[in-house]
Amino acid sequence: MKHEIWCKDNLKLNGKIHYREAVRAVILEENKVLMLLSTLNGDYKFPGGGIEKGESHKFALLRETLEETACSILMNEKFIEINEYDEGQVEGFDVFHMFSTYYFASLIGKKENIKIEDEQSIPVWVGVEEAYLNNLKISQRKNTVKWIKRETYVLEQITRMLEQIK
């Protein structure tokens, strides 16, 4: 199922649109999820990123997760697709359209203390509800990071899914 997130009202959808496609990993273990904690804003986001020209979803997800967490994964089933619309972020474009596909994934081998050298984000295991509530609080601030609505929405969907399983 595809979901839509509108970051701004009154976007010029008949204008020039900059499109980007991304994949993101949902790695769950015992009601905890592997997320990237921003050292700048304190928000959580899922490992993943943009698909490069000629890459498959699988290759991009494996590459991005390895780069951001130093972990190898197995890509499992698709969880959710998000169409996100915002004001143009590239000169000459009226709208930025990000299409993100989230996949469930599992680690290859167990990693207790996952560390990577990155000044802006740290891979951490965090409770799903804790990450959701944290991002929800941060999303109320003015001038917050652009991905916060999307990541908070996905965390909310995971929280609902886990509640139904109980």
C-alpha positions as CSV (number, residue, x, y, z in Angstrom):
1,M,0.0,0.0,0.0
2,K,1.3,3.5,-0.9
3,H,1.0,6.3,1.6
4,E,1.4,10.0,1.0
5,I,3.1,12.7,3.2
6,W,2.7,16.3,2.4
7,C,5.4,18.5,4.0
8,K,4.1,21.8,2.7
9,D,0.6,23.0,1.7
10,N,-0.1,24.5,-1.8
11,L,2.8,22.8,-3.6
12,K,3.0,23.6,-7.3
13,L,2.4,20.1,-8.6
14,N,2.1,21.2,-12.2
15,G,5.6,22.7,-12.0
16,K,9.0,21.1,-12.4
17,I,9.4,18.1,-10.1
18,H,12.7,16.7,-8.8
19,Y,12.2,12.9,-8.2
20,R,14.3,10.7,-5.9
21,E,13.8,7.1,-5.1
22,A,15.1,5.4,-1.9
23,V,15.0,2.2,0.0
24,R,15.1,1.8,3.8
25,A,15.6,-1.2,6.2
26,V,13.3,-2.1,9.0
27,I,15.4,-4.4,11.2
28,L,13.4,-5.6,14.2
29,E,14.5,-7.8,17.1
30,E,12.4,-8.2,20.2
31,N,10.4,-5.0,19.9
32,K,13.6,-3.0,19.2
33,V,14.6,-1.6,15.9
34,L,18.0,-0.7,14.5
35,M,17.9,3.0,13.8
36,L,20.3,5.8,13.1
37,L,20.4,8.4,16.0
38,S,21.3,11.9,14.8
39,T,23.9,13.5,17.0
40,L,22.7,16.9,15.7
41,N,19.0,16.7,16.3
42,G,18.4,13.6,18.4
43,D,15.9,12.1,15.9
44,Y,15.9,8.5,14.7
45,K,15.8,7.4,11.0
46,F,15.9,4.1,9.3
47,P,19.1,2.9,7.6
48,G,18.9,3.3,3.9
49,G,19.1,5.9,1.2
50,G,18.9,6.8,-2.5
51,I,19.0,4.3,-5.3
52,E,21.8,5.0,-7.7
53,K,21.3,4.7,-11.4
54,G,21.1,1.1,-12.5
55,E,20.8,-0.3,-9.0
56,S,18.1,-2.7,-7.9
57,H,16.2,-2.2,-4.6
58,K,18.0,-5.1,-3.1
59,F,21.5,-3.9,-4.0
60,A,20.8,-0.4,-2.9
61,L,19.4,-1.5,0.5
62,L,22.3,-3.8,1.2
63,R,24.9,-1.1,0.2
64,E,23.2,1.7,2.2
65,T,22.7,-0.4,5.3
66,L,26.3,-1.6,5.2
67,E,27.6,2.0,4.8
68,E,25.4,3.4,7.6
69,T,25.5,0.5,10.2
70,A,28.5,-1.7,9.2
71,C,26.0,-4.6,9.1
72,S,25.2,-7.1,6.4
73,I,21.5,-7.9,6.0
74,L,19.0,-10.2,4.3
75,M,16.3,-8.2,2.6
76,N,12.9,-9.7,3.3
77,E,9.3,-8.6,2.3
78,K,8.2,-5.1,1.5
79,F,6.6,-3.2,4.4
80,I,5.4,0.1,3.2
81,E,5.8,2.7,0.4
82,I,5.8,6.4,1.0
83,N,5.3,9.2,-1.5
84,E,6.6,12.4,0.1
85,Y,6.1,15.8,-1.4
86,D,8.0,19.0,-0.3
87,E,9.0,22.3,-1.7
88,G,11.8,22.2,-4.3
89,Q,15.2,21.6,-2.7
90,V,17.2,21.8,-5.9
91,E,17.4,25.1,-7.9
92,G,15.0,25.3,-10.8
93,F,12.6,22.7,-9.3
94,D,9.2,23.6,-7.7
95,V,8.6,20.3,-5.9
96,F,10.7,17.6,-4.4
97,H,9.1,14.1,-4.6
98,M,10.7,11.4,-2.6
99,F,9.5,7.8,-3.1
100,S,10.7,5.5,-0.3
101,T,10.2,1.8,0.0
102,Y,10.7,0.2,3.4
103,Y,11.7,-3.4,3.6
104,F,11.8,-5.7,6.5
105,A,15.4,-7.0,6.9
106,S,17.3,-9.2,9.2
107,L,21.0,-9.1,10.3
108,I,23.4,-11.7,9.0
109,G,25.0,-12.7,12.3
110,K,24.4,-11.1,15.6
111,K,25.9,-7.7,16.4
112,E,25.5,-6.5,19.9
113,N,27.4,-3.3,19.8
114,I,27.1,-1.9,16.3
115,K,29.5,1.1,15.8
116,I,30.5,3.1,12.8
117,E,32.6,6.2,12.4
118,D,30.1,8.9,11.5
119,E,29.9,12.3,13.1
120,Q,26.2,12.8,12.3
121,S,24.5,9.5,13.1
122,I,25.1,6.5,15.3
123,P,23.4,3.1,14.7
124,V,21.5,2.1,17.9
125,W,19.0,-0.5,19.0
126,V,15.9,1.4,20.4
127,G,12.4,0.5,21.4
128,V,10.0,1.1,18.6
129,E,7.6,3.1,20.8
130,E,10.5,5.1,22.3
131,A,11.8,6.0,18.8
132,Y,8.3,7.0,17.7
133,L,7.6,9.2,20.8
134,N,11.0,10.8,20.5
135,N,10.5,11.6,16.8
136,L,6.9,12.8,17.4
137,K,8.2,15.3,20.0
138,I,11.0,16.5,17.7
139,S,8.5,16.9,14.8
140,Q,6.7,19.6,16.8
141,R,9.7,21.9,16.6
142,K,10.0,24.5,14.0
143,N,12.7,24.0,11.3
144,T,13.2,20.3,12.0
145,V,14.8,17.9,9.6
146,K,12.9,17.2,6.4
147,W,12.6,13.4,6.9
148,I,11.1,13.5,10.4
149,K,7.4,13.3,9.3
150,R,8.1,10.2,7.1
151,E,10.2,8.3,9.7
152,T,7.7,9.1,12.5
153,Y,4.8,7.9,10.3
154,V,6.6,4.6,9.6
155,L,7.4,4.1,13.3
156,E,3.7,4.7,14.0
157,Q,2.8,2.0,11.5
158,I,5.3,-0.5,13.0
159,T,3.9,0.3,16.5
160,R,0.4,-0.5,15.3
161,M,1.6,-3.7,13.6
162,L,3.3,-4.9,16.8
163,E,0.2,-4.1,18.9
164,Q,-1.9,-6.3,16.6
165,I,0.6,-9.2,16.9
166,K,0.4,-9.2,20.8
